[in-house]
Every structure is written in structure tokens, then in C-alpha cells.
Amino acid sequence: MPRLLYRSVKTNPPTATDFMSYAAQGKVPPSHLKDDLDFLHRWGGLSVFETYRQARQDASIFRWRIGAYIAAIAVPDEVALDLDGPDQKGHLNLYDADPNFLMDPVVSVTHGPTIVDLN
């Protein structure tokens, strides 16, 4: 059975950029954290969640600036993932995944501001 992961994305359908870490997008980390190796490691990871509700909660905290859509990604069992987490909020960081690969197993994209839960 595939592992479902959820990610905030800006567009429907998502683009490869929606599946790139901040580091891969060339975004500069906050100046006060530029020498924090743990933070820089996380900056290079792709933020995903274990459930739709967790991803939705995270995006709503940021007032949907990180993306108003939630993509469900069904990662096949045979695909080994390099993950940190989950933490107590169901957050994981995914490392070294090809953004184009992650677009292929997207099984749904939901508009987060209007859909509270998936039934």
C-alpha cells in the first residue's frame, strides 16, 4: 500500500517548483540562521505531513502564503525515502527527492481554505 504524504502547493495542478525545498529554489535562509547547520539541513528538505488536516493546519497558520492547495502524494512502497520525522505535529522533511518524480504520484489536489477535512 502506498504511503500518503501531504504537501501545501501553490498551484493546481502542481508544478515541479511546488516539490522543491527552499534551498533548491535558491531562497536565502534567514540571516540569523545562516550558520545553524541543523536549520540549514532542514532548509534543504521538503516539508510534508502525515495527514491532510496537519498540512491544512500548517498552511492556514501561514495564511495560505505557502500554498492554498494540499497535494496528496501516494509514494509507492518500493520507493525508499530519506525522511526526518515525524514530529508531534505530523511534520516530516523529505530529502533528495526529484521534484518531477513527486509530481507523478499526486493522487489529489484539494483547495485547503474551503475543504476542512477529507472524508
C-alpha positions as CSV (number, residue, x, y, z in Angstrom):
1,M,0.0,0.0,0.0
2,P,1.5,3.4,-1.0
3,R,2.4,5.9,1.7
4,L,0.3,9.0,1.6
5,L,2.1,12.3,2.3
6,Y,0.5,15.7,2.1
7,R,2.1,19.0,0.9
8,S,1.0,22.6,0.6
9,V,1.3,23.6,-3.1
10,K,0.7,27.0,-4.8
11,T,-0.9,25.7,-8.0
12,N,-3.4,23.1,-9.2
13,P,-2.1,21.2,-10.9
14,P,1.2,21.4,-9.0
15,T,4.4,22.2,-10.8
16,A,7.9,20.9,-10.1
17,T,8.7,24.1,-8.1
18,D,5.9,23.1,-5.7
19,F,8.0,20.0,-4.8
20,M,11.3,21.8,-4.3
21,S,12.8,22.7,-1.0
22,Y,13.6,26.3,-0.2
23,A,17.3,25.6,-0.7
24,A,16.6,24.0,-4.2
25,Q,14.5,27.1,-5.1
26,G,17.5,29.2,-4.3
27,K,15.8,31.0,-1.4
28,V,18.2,32.5,1.1
29,P,17.7,31.4,4.7
30,P,17.0,34.0,7.4
31,S,20.3,35.8,8.2
32,H,20.2,34.9,11.9
33,L,20.1,31.1,11.0
34,K,22.6,31.1,8.1
35,D,25.3,29.4,10.3
36,D,22.9,27.0,12.0
37,L,23.8,23.6,10.5
38,D,20.7,21.9,11.8
39,F,18.5,24.6,10.4
40,L,20.3,24.5,7.0
41,H,19.8,20.8,6.8
42,R,16.1,21.2,7.3
43,W,16.1,24.2,4.8
44,G,17.2,21.6,2.2
45,G,14.3,19.3,3.0
46,L,10.8,19.3,1.5
47,S,8.1,19.8,4.1
48,V,5.4,17.2,4.1
49,F,2.8,15.9,6.6
50,E,1.3,12.6,7.5
51,T,-2.3,13.8,7.2
52,Y,-4.4,16.3,5.2
53,R,-5.5,18.0,8.3
54,Q,-2.0,18.5,9.5
55,A,-0.9,20.0,6.2
56,R,-4.0,22.2,6.1
57,Q,-3.4,23.4,9.7
58,D,0.2,24.4,8.8
59,A,-0.8,26.2,5.7
60,S,-3.6,28.1,7.5
61,I,-1.1,29.3,10.2
62,F,0.8,31.0,7.4
63,R,-2.5,32.4,5.9
64,W,-2.1,30.2,2.9
65,R,1.0,32.1,1.7
66,I,2.9,28.8,1.4
67,G,0.1,27.4,-0.9
68,A,-3.7,27.3,-0.9
69,Y,-3.8,23.7,-2.2
70,I,-2.9,20.5,-0.5
71,A,-1.5,17.8,-2.7
72,A,-1.8,14.1,-1.6
73,I,1.2,12.2,-2.8
74,A,1.0,8.4,-2.9
75,V,4.6,7.2,-2.7
76,P,4.9,3.6,-3.7
77,D,6.2,1.1,-1.1
78,E,9.2,0.2,-3.2
79,V,10.5,3.8,-3.2
80,A,13.0,4.4,-0.4
81,L,12.5,7.8,1.2
82,D,15.1,9.8,3.1
83,L,12.9,11.4,5.8
84,D,13.3,13.2,9.1
85,G,10.3,12.9,11.4
86,P,7.5,12.9,12.0
87,D,7.4,15.4,14.9
88,Q,4.5,15.8,17.2
89,K,2.6,17.8,14.5
90,G,3.0,15.1,11.9
91,H,5.6,17.1,10.0
92,L,8.4,15.4,8.1
93,N,11.2,16.6,5.9
94,L,11.8,14.7,2.7
95,Y,15.4,14.8,1.3
96,D,16.9,14.2,-2.1
97,A,13.6,13.5,-3.9
98,D,13.3,14.5,-7.6
99,P,10.5,17.1,-7.9
100,N,9.5,15.6,-11.2
101,F,9.2,12.2,-9.6
102,L,7.0,13.6,-6.8
103,M,4.5,15.1,-9.3
104,D,3.8,11.7,-10.8
105,P,2.2,10.1,-7.7
106,V,0.0,13.1,-6.8
107,V,-3.4,11.5,-6.4
108,S,-5.4,14.6,-5.5
109,V,-5.2,18.3,-5.0
110,T,-7.6,20.0,-2.6
111,H,-8.3,23.7,-2.0
112,G,-7.3,24.0,1.6
113,P,-9.2,27.2,2.6
114,T,-12.6,25.7,1.6
115,I,-12.1,22.0,2.4
116,V,-11.6,21.3,6.1
117,D,-11.3,17.5,6.1
118,L,-11.2,14.7,3.6
119,N,-13.9,12.0,4.2
